[in-house]
Structure formats: C-alpha cells, structure tokens
Amino acid sequence: MASALGLDFGTTNSVLALAQGTSTRSLFVEGPAGRFDTTRTALSFLKQQGHAPLKVEAGQAAIREFIDNPGECRFLQSIKTFAASALFQGTLVFAKRHEFEDLMYRFLARLRDYAGDDWNSALQRLVVGRPVQFAGASPDERLAIERYSRALARFDFPEIHYVYEPVAAAFYFARKLERDATVLVADFGGGTTDYSIIRFESRGGRLIATPIGHSGVGVAGDHFDFRIIDNIIAPLIGKGSLFKSFDKLLEVPSSYYANFGRWNQLSIFKTLKDFAELKKLVRTSLEPEKLEAFVDLVDHDEGYPLYQAVSATKIRLSQEDETEFFFAPLGERSRRSVRRQDFEAWIAPDLARIETALDEVLVTTSTAPAEIDRVFLTGGTSFVPAVRRLFDNRFGQERIESGGELLSIAHGLALIGEREDISAWTIAA
C-alpha cells in the first residue's frame, strides 16, 4: 500500500500522486464533472435551500457549477497566487470571511472526497511542492509557507514536507539518466517559472542529488494568455477609445480591462461600481458599440468561453505559424488571423523576464551553459516555440528533454516521499 502522497498545488492545475517504493501512479479524482488525474485549481460555493450548508465543489466541477449558476455561485480560481500576499487578508463568501488557508483546505478536502479510498489513513507522508519564487509583486515566502502549513495541518498527516517544484520534476526525470549528470530543470506553471540546477550521481546503486542553485520569477503561462486578450480582444471592446467629459476627450480607463487577466473576475466586476461607471460611459463614448460589446460580455458571463478561445489559440500557435482567432459573442469583427511572430512580439517582455531568471541561476552558481549535461522542461508553457527556442539557443537541442509536463512534479514529490534521506531533498517550513 502506498505510504507517500505527492501534492502539486498549482496556480492553474493541481495533481496528486501516490508512491510505493520506486513506482508511482496518479491519484484520480472523480466528481460530478468526471474523472481526472489533473484538477483545475478552482473552488465554487453555492447556497442551498433552507439552512443547508454551502455546496462546495472543486476543479472542473467548480467550473461547471459556476457556468450553470451565473450570478448565484461564488467562484474562485488560481488560489495559489494569493499565498504570499500580505495584502490578501481573506475574501467574503456569502458574508463569511475565508482566509487563504481556509480556501486551500476547502479545495484539498474536496479532492480528498473525490479521491475516495486512495486518500486514506495509511498515508504517512504528504510531500508538497512549492515554487522557488511565489507569484506577486512583493511575495512573502515565510507567510506563504505559514499559510500552507495551517491548511495542511488539518489533514493530520504524521509528516508534512516541502520540496521545490523544479527539484521534484528533476527527481522524476533523473530516473531515466544513464550516467551522472548536472541537470537544469525549468518548470513553467500558470503563475511562476522556476529553475533548479542539481547534480545527480549514482553511488552504490543509490541516487545521490546535490542541489546547486535555484531561481524563479512570477511570470508564466497566464501572462501569455493575457497578452492575446490585451492585443486582440481589448481593442474590440473599447480599450484605447475615447469618451466625452464636458469639453474634454478622455480615454476609457485601462484598469477596466485588467479584469480579463482572470476570466472569473468578470463576474465579480459585474457587481462593482466600476461596471456601473462603464455602462454610463456608453452614452458619451465616441465608439459606443465597443463599450456595449464589453458590457454584453460581462452581463452574459462570457469570461470562461473567452478563456477557452484564447487558450486554444495559444495552443495552435505552438503548432502552426498562423491561426485564426474567432469568438462568436463578438461576432465577425473578432475573426482575425494571428501570426506566431506577432504573438512572440507580444510576449517578448515576459520572455525577457524568464530569461533573466535563467541567467540568474547560472551566474549565481557560476555554472556555464556548457556544464549543463541535460535540460528538462516541464509545464504546459514549455510547448511554446519561443520558450523552447530560448533553451535550444542556450544549451543546444540535443541536451533538452521534456515529458510528463503536467504530472512530473507530483510524481517526483511522491517518489521523494518514499526515500529514507527525504531531509536531503526538503525545505524547512
């Protein structure tokens, strides 16, 4: 029976894996939306009749609940992005305050319910991934780990350990090494990009790992999605347009469009004073049809379909030099050809920050690119050609490998949980 559970609590997706000896398997969660080995990091709360407790769903089931009950369901996603923020003191869910640890616990408790007998009392160790650099403008690492610990303590695991996410991915990858190697792991999540350099050596049939260095930056796949929205969608719904204010012409506040950074924020935006102000601007806008389209998107809860259309476009651009974007609620005017080179120009500032973090880990560890034997890329953003090219140019295509892009961290965590020398891999809480 498995004794270690690996938890990759991600910004966009979360994964659970079980280990027994040297083998692992994904822990499937089966809920109202189906059976999955990768769960969207999302929560929904829905009021029930009478005095019944709130109905709570997680993952894909939470998204379905939100879509099926527009305006009635409290929906939260990308919970992890708040972990290291001292400004985030909690959020109200139907008049009851939930702190970060409450949300993390609720999400994982629902996954435990979905997992059934696989998540059981025989599990002795919970091994949790953590980013090298938490997301946010001024992330407080100590605060984030305190919040993680308070949430996870409610599950009564005898042992809880923390491991850098790229270290876990490296361990998963290292099982395939046929000789000693210095490995660079680049882990691209939804909110962060993390790097680790680790020296792997086999001594007496035992895998020995020596951490060399880490770095990270709060930029990843979500930023790429927003670049598409900002360049294709936002101009269609009024960004950069003007409105009359007495005898002046003013630009529609760009802050309104920041809500598209997280699709579910549009449902929250609907309840805010800013949305009421936006609707007033329609009357004085020089291009009222654009702002009307913005209002319609919000009123009809089109955030999730928009997110899906954007994500599908990004995926196609990883395979094609040019693709068509079309979003039916905006009509034919949204239909346009998108070239990969345009997309790469849009994400250039994000790529620069990703490359700067790579430079940082190489410089601070005094490691020349030639000293890296293997490069392992993990996470969905590693499929983006501009990202892949960055590593090809630096290290050479022959040294780069990928695989298990969404599952490698959780499985690596589970494998570390089975080791006697687990303390050599973990980070103090």
N, C-alpha and C positions, 0 to 999 in steps of 0.2 A: 504494500500500500504506500502511496506517495506520502512523503513527510514534509515537503517544502513547496510552498506556493509562491510563484513569482508574479509580481504585480507591476505592470507598466501602466501607470496612471497618466495618460497623455492629454494634451490640450484638445486634440480632435478625436482621437480614438483611445480606448483602453483595452488591454489584453491581459488575460490571466493564463498562467501555465503551471503545470504540475511536473515535478521531477521525482524519479525514483532511480537512484544510482546514476548511471550515465545517460539515461533516456528521459525524454520529456514528451509531453503532449499538451495541446491547447485545452483549456477548460472551456467547454461550450456553455453559453448561457442561453436558455430557452424561455422566452417570454411571449407576450401577446403578439409581437411583431415577427416572430420566427426564431430560428436557431442560428446563433452566430458565434464565431471564435474571435471576432473583433467587434467591440461595442462602442458606439458613439458616446463621447463623454458629455452626456446631456441628462437633464432632470426635468420632470414635469410634475406639477401639483394641481389637482383638480378637486374642487369642492363636491361633496356628495350630499344627498338629501338628508335632512334632519341633522342630527348631531354626530353622524358618522365621521370618522377621521378622514383627513385628506387622502385622496387616492394618489399614490406616488408611483411613477414609472421612470425607468432609466433607459438610456441608449436609444435604439431605433423605436422602441415602444413609446418613449417620451416624445419623439418627433411626431409619431402618428397621433398621439393624444393631443398635441398642440395643434396639428393641422385639422383634426376632427372637431376641435372645440375652440375655434378662434374667439378671442375676447374673454373666454371663461377660464382658460388654463394659464397658470404661471409657469413659464418655461425658462430654463437656464442652460447655457452650454459653455464650453471652454472654461469650466470652473477653475482649472489649474492656473489660469492667467492671473487670478486674484491672490494666489497663495502667498506671494512675497510682498504684497502691497500693504503698507501700514495705513494707507488711506481707506482701504476696504475694511469697514468695521461690521459688515453684515448687510443683509438685504431683507426686506419685508416680504413675507409670503403669506398673503391673506391675513395681514395685521400681526403676524408673529415673526419676530426677528430670528433670522438664521445666520449664524456666523459661518466662516469658511469651513471650520471643522464639522459643523452640522451638515453642510451640503456634501462634503466629501464622504462623510459617514452614510448619509442617506443614499447616495449613489452606489457605494460599495455594498451596503446592506441589501439593496435591491438586486445587485448582481449575485450576491450570495443566495438570495431566494431563488433566482432564476437557475443557478448552478445546481441546485438540488444536492444529492449525496456526495458529489465531488468535492464540495467545500464542507469538510467535516471536522470533528474534534480530534482526529488523528494527526492533523497537520500541526507540526511543531514549530515551523519557522515560516514567517512571512518576510520575503525579501522584496523590497520596494525600490523601484528606480527613481532617481531624482536627477534633474538636469544639472549640468555644470554651472550654468548661469540661468537663473529663473527669469521669466519674462517680466517686462515692466520697465518704466523709466529709471526708477531707483529701487531695484529689488532688494529686500531684506532677507537674506538667506536664513539667518537664525530664526526669524519669525515664521518663515515658510515651514521649516522643519518642526518647529514647535506645534504649528497647526496640524501638520501631517500626523505628528505623534499623538496629539489629543484625539484626532479622529480614529486612528488605527488602534489605540488602546482599548476602544470599546469592543473590539472583537476577541479579546482575551487570548491572543496567540502567546505561547510561552516565550517566544523570541521574535523580535522585530529588528530587521537590519536594513540599512540604506546603502545603495550602490549607485555610483554614477551610471547614468543610462548608456553612454558610449562604452563604458567598461563592460557592462553586461552584454552589449552587442558584440564586443571584441571576444568575450569568452565563448559566445555561441559560434562565432566564426573560427576561433582558434582550434576547435575540434578537428577542422579539416586540414590544418597545417601539417606538412610532412617533414618540416625541418624547423629549427629555431628561427625566429623572425621578430623584427621590430615592426609593429603594426600601428597604423594610424586608422582610427575609426571616426567617421563623420556621420553623425546622427542628425537627420533632418526631421524635426517634428512639425506640429502645426504652429507652435509659438516660438520655439527656440532651435538653434543649431548648435550642437555640442561636438567638441573634438576631444579625443584621448589618444595619447601615444603610449603604447605598452610593449614591453619586451617579453616575448613568450619563449620559454625554454623547456625542454623535456629532460628531466633528471631522474634516472632510475625508473622510467616509465610513468613519472608523475609530472603533470603540467605545472610549471612554475611561471608566475607572472610578476613582472616588476613594473609598476607604474612609473612613467617618465614625466608626464605632464598632461594638463587639461586646459581647455579654454572654451568659451562659449559666447553666444550673442543672442539677444532676444529678437531674432528675425528668422522667419521660415515660411512655410507654405501659405499660411493665412495672408501674409503680406503680398504674395504673388497674386492671390485671388483678388485682393482689394485693388491692385494696380489695374486689373482688367475692368473692374467696376468703375474705377475713377476715370478711365480713359474712354470707355465705350458707353456705359450706362449714364453716368452723372451728367455729361453734356446734353443727353437727350431729355433729361428731366429738370433742366434749368441751371445746372452749375455754370457759373460764369455769366449768366444772363442778368439783365438789369430791371429795376423797378423804379417807379416814380415816388419820391418822397417830397412833397411840397414842390419846390422848384429845382430839386436836385435829382440826379440819376444815381442810384446806388446798386451795388452788386448784391445779389441774393447771398446771404451768409453761407460760407462754405462749411460751417460747422454742421449744418443740416445733413450734409452728405456723408459725414463721418459715421453716421448710423449704419451705413451699408457695410462697415467693416465686420460686423457680426449680424447675420441675417435676422436673428431673432430680436435684435434691438429695434427693428421697425415696429414690432407690435408694442414695445414699450414707448417708442417715440409717439405713437398714436395717442397716448394718454397725457403727453406733456404739453406745457404751454407753448413750446416752440412749434409744435404741429399746428396749434390754433393760429399762431402768428403766420406760419407758412400759408395757410389757407387764405388769410387776409391779403397776402401779397399777390395772390392770383389776380385780384381786381386791379392792381396797379402795375402789373408786370408788362414789359414790352413784348414778352413771348408767353402769354398766359397758358397756351396749350401745353407747354413743357411742364410748368408747375402743376397743372391739372393732372398730367400723367404721373407726377410724383405723388400727389395726393391719392390718386387711384391705387397706386402700388401699395401704399400704406393701408388705405381703407379695406382693400381686398386681401390683405395678408399674403402678398406675393413674395415675401422675403425668401422662403425656402425654395420655391421653384426657380427664383433668380439665382440663388446659390448653386443649385444643381446645374443650371445652364452655364454658369461661369466655370464651375469645376470641370464640366465636360469639355469645354473649350480649351482649358489649360491642358487637359489630358491629351486631346487630339493634337495640340501643338507640340507635344513631346514626340509625336509620331509623324507629323506632317509639317511641311514648310508653310502651309497656308490652310486655313479652315474658315468655315462660315459660322458666324455667331448670329443667333436669332432668338428673340424672346417674345413669344406670342402676345403677352399682355401689353407690350409696347407697339405691337403692330409691325408693318413692313419697314417702317423707318429704323427699326432696330437691326434689320438684316444688313450685315456688312461682312466683308472679307477681312480676316485678321491674319497678318503675316507673322511668322515666328520672329523675324528680325524686329518687328515693332514691339512685340511682347518683350523681347530681350532688352530693348531700349527702355521700356517702362520699368523693368525690374533691375536695371543697372545699379541704382543706389543700394538696393538690398543685396545684390551680388557683391558689391564693394565691401559692405559690412561683413558679409560671410567670409570673404577672402581675407579681410583684415584680422578676423578671429583666427583664421588658419595661420596667417603669418605670426600671430602672437604665440601660438603653441610651439611653432618651430623655433622662433627666436628665443623665447624664454627657456626652452630646454636645450638650446644650442644644437638642434638637430637639423642637418642639411637634408633637403629632399632626397638626395642620393642614398641617405642612410635608412630611409623607409623602405622596408622589403615588400610590404603588402599594404594596400589601402582598401578598407572595407566601407562601403557606402550603404547606409540603411535609412529607411523612411521614404515616404512617397515622393517627396521633393527631389530625391536623388535621380528620378527619371527625367527631370527637366534637362534638356540638352545643354543649356548654358551652364548649369551646375556641373554636369558631368564633364564638360569641356574644361572647366576650371581645373579639375583634378587630372584630366588627361594631359593638359599642358604642363602641369607642375611635376607630375610623377611618371607619366607615360602610361598608355592604355594597358600595357601588359601587366602592370602591377595592381590594377584595380579590379575588385570583385564586388559583387552585390548578391543579394538573395535574402529571402525571408524579411522583406522590407518592413512589414508591419508586425511580424511576430518575433523577430530575433531578440529584442530586448527582454521581453517577458520570459522567453525560453532560457536566455542566458542567466537571468536572475534566478530562475528555478534551479538551474544547474549549480550555480554558486551556493544556493541554499543546501545542497547535498554535501558540500565539501567540509572536511574537518578543519581546514585552515580558513574558514569563512572570514575571520577577523582580518586576514590579509587583503581582502577584497572590499571591505565595507568602509563606510564613512561614519564617524561618530555623530550621533544625533545631537 
